């Protein structure tokens, strides 16, 4: 589906672009979309920015000369209500609203296309909310302008909420949690309204939110709250300014401690905003907040439009320092002038590309001289700029590889093996680790489908479940800026007379997962039995220990000798070149 708006420039009587902004409305359902817009005018200089929905800033105004055009692609989350999830400001307008800002807005060919992208959810209070009316701005309302369209900000911050209400109100976490997909990141910033929450309750509530995100395969990130503009006589922020509650609980300190104990990434917005305010001083830092002079109200907690952007810049600095996957999509130089430019994640700057392998014994490193998985021979085919991390494990289906012993021997009503608890195995958690796991520019190769056809638990996986898990893994890689590559299962040697033929399942769900995620699919099943025919491995009498078959296979019809593993690895490498997959550029 592609929705297009025509010319989007307001012309005055003399043909000049007027200061009046231009609005567009697209009749689309809730979901994620890419908005493509060509900024500029053929006849006049222009200055154009873009807001969407509840005044979310997608693009700060940029200047173009007459005849100069600039194409921008923006990732937008559409939901109802369009501002806060409890509907404090009403539901807003249906569909997707696009609003051009700037002193002389001009644009053309505005189009909207549905997309599937990793999401950056925000669970928070009024300091981060999308405000539809009035002078208040939340930092997450200003965050999208600092990110490239590879990730979508889904801001569910709601005014007046605490850790208690986020868990108890059915319109909040109970509504947001089912929306989280594997690989999504969830920023959790709550404390301002936990004014009377005991420390034990606050800790427990944070733990419940973190666990709830992890149950969906998401990456929870704890964010300490921004400080209040409350200075003492000594020129430093007061305890209330530093979000110490009325019971004397230092809520930011508790968040830091919980993050360390639960192993979640931390964005310390309290420390960053405190340092900024105390450096600027009480007077010079007021423009970050609402003032009577500029906004008609004095408010030491909520942000002005400028202040929301400043705080969003501090959040992106924290995202980069924590090496969050979303940091790979930060716009260069997009941070506000009064805050330092967000540092580029170290992993994104590294020259070595890691190739991560997830699969079964046909891919795994050997535990003896035989069998040898093709993944063991993959590294030697690349230059020194590539490092292969082989996490394939013998005997695993996709589900047992992901969940290991948490896959039970019991089937549910759908015929699938029950997973309990729903917690990932360490090998997948290692890949998802924000510091040492997959990063932007890496590759993830996934090949299962051999053990998954087992009729019995724990290895049994149905086709729909297989596709779902494969899609989840590919999305998780993409959310980190990595490139998933899906492979159909390598063929066993099965002969029909003198011809090697196909013998594996899960081909259709692998292709479907590739289509759903945009990941390339290497049909290793077909490529491998085509290789067997080229090597004339058929006919075969069932003895896999002698002749050409014995030199290729390790005494059975499935597993490889070192020579066979090397041939399969080279087949995969050739497919990279033939399918023009980017990793091919690193082949020797």
ABEGO torsion letter per residue (X at the ends): XBBBBBBBBBBBAAGBBBABBBBBBBBBBBEBBBBBBBBEBAABBBBBBBBBEBGBBABBBBBBBBGBBBBBBBBBBBBOBABBAAGAAEAEBBEBBBBBBEABBBBBGBBBBBBBBBBBBBBBBAAABBBABEABBBAAAAAAAABBAABBBBBABBBGBBAAAAAABAABAAAAAAABBBGBBBBBBBGAAAAABBAAAAAAAAAAAAAAAAAAGBBBBBBBBBBBBBBBAAGBBBAAAAGBBAAGBBAAAAAAAAAAAAGBBBBBAAAAAAAAAAAAEAAAAAAABBBAAAAGBBBAABBBAAAAAAAAAAAAAAAAAAGBAAAAABBBGABBAABBBBBBBAAAABABBBBBBBBBAAABBBABAOBBBAAAAAAAABBAABBBBBABBBGBBAAAAAAEAABBABBBAAGBBBBOBBBBBAAAAAAABAAABBBBGBBBBBBBGAAAABABOAABBBAAAAAAAAAAAAAAAAAAGBBBBBBBBBBBBBBBEABBBBABBGAAAAAAAAAAAGBBBBBAAAAAAAAAAAAGAOBBAGBAABEAAAAABBGBAABBBAAAAAAAAAAAAAAAAAAGBAAAAABX
